[in-house]
């Protein structure tokens, strides 16, 4: 992030903040959406985090640490939204809606569900397995796999010891692996579902 | 057994796709609208303490006015909608909103609704499973002011275990969420408006008229 822009925003330049917000909003929304698993909550969390960033931007001591500071604000907002709402809902796929009548052609349905990732795991499996994770475990996965943060940076962001971060990461991966294994066993060889 | 490498690969792929969703344009507009009206807080100092207390008091009073000024209506059980459906589900609501008391500012803007829905389905092999999930109403509602009337259309597919297994018979047994979902409980309207920092607040649907239609694949 351009530190000049951040310094201008710290001096109360709203135009500079607008540019910062525009550059970050998609990424922040993406993170919130992954953590909260709810587009509406993700919008609320992202909005709160950005508004908080503007209000508190003068408390940012090092402009070049803006990204980490912004992530921390977002994670806090996600936690707050999570507390207010139910923790997790299983999902019902939403078909895209377009046009004046509000209903899209069914051919516009996301076809990516069920697309094989490497011949065994597909996104649908990952998606179901994710439901077994706690929000804290989902958060460390996001930091590690989506933001590509090293353990030390992720731990600092969450203000937890590196060992705790590693432990949550390990637990999350174990749970995912077990869930995917169990999921695989539910599928009979001919492709029809059965009971494990 | 899934190797670490394959799990890593699958996770990174999943995050790449799931995280690529663009934020709705209205979100940035709402942020800029809210931030334009306020200045950044001064860096913490002893001199700023009285100001912090003053702002806090104003915020508390404002929140109290908003919370207690809104009439919350909990829809009755008559609002429950249930019908046997199968396959993709078309849900159409005719929603009438009523703001009471009249908002002090014009209510305008874009709102998105989401909620939860529950379904129960049975397969040909007699396996019965429940679907308990969320749906999102992607239709954008444009509000006028005062009493509002709008029609939302939603199309969802109840996902059970695999996309191709949605061929049983399902019954929507209820749900709740913003804009009341199916049963109409726990509705909250949020968003941003040009006239208020964050909105509003509060509209609960006055009543729901709904229909649920199942479409066979």
Interface residues (C-beta under 8 A of the other chain):
Chain A: X9 X10 X12 X14 X17 X18 X21 X22 X25 X26 X27 X28 X29 X30 X31 X33 X34 X38 X39 X40 X43 X44 X46 X47 X50 X51 X54 X55 X56 X57 X58 X59 X86 X89 X90 X91 X92 X93 X94 X95 X96 X97 X101 X102 X103 X104 X106 X109 X112 X113 X114 X117 X118 X120 X121 X123 X124 X125 X126 X127 X128 X141 X142 X145 X146 X173 X176 X177 X180 X181 X186 X192 X193 X194 X195
Chain B: X1 X2 X4 X6 X7 X8 X9 X10 X11 X12 X13 X14 X15 X16 X17 X18 X19 X20 X21 X22 X23 X24 X27 X28 X30 X31 X32 X34 X35 X36 X38 X39 X40 X41 X42 X43 X44 X88 X90 X112 X113 X114 X116 X117 X119 X123 X125 X127 X131 X132 X133 X134 X135 X136 X138 X139 X151 X152 X153 X154 X155 X156 X157 X158 X159 X161 X162 X163 X164 X165 X178 X190 X192 X198
